[in-house]
């Protein structure tokens, strides 16, 4: 059920919002879908770069019990 119908049949008691208020808000905040579709573009992701580094055998022998780990995390595609 939409808000206008709820106001019309008085489902919300002591409500000061009118149908005209809802109509005005809809006009102000409506989405212009054509504009949104034309202005948004898909961003090409940066390619993953694999890098290898030569490590001296002495360093490997001294630090062979150490484990290095790198992890990636994305939140909301960021």
NORNOR-V695563 format. One record per helix or strand of 3 or more residues. SS is the DSSP state (2 for helix, 1 for strand). FROM is the first residue (numbers start at 1). LEN is the number of residues. If there is no record, write none. Layout:
# NORNOR-V695563
{{SS:FROM:LEN} {SS:FROM:LEN}}
This chain:
# NORNOR-V695563
{{2:3:6} {2:19:11} {2:33:7} {2:57:6}}
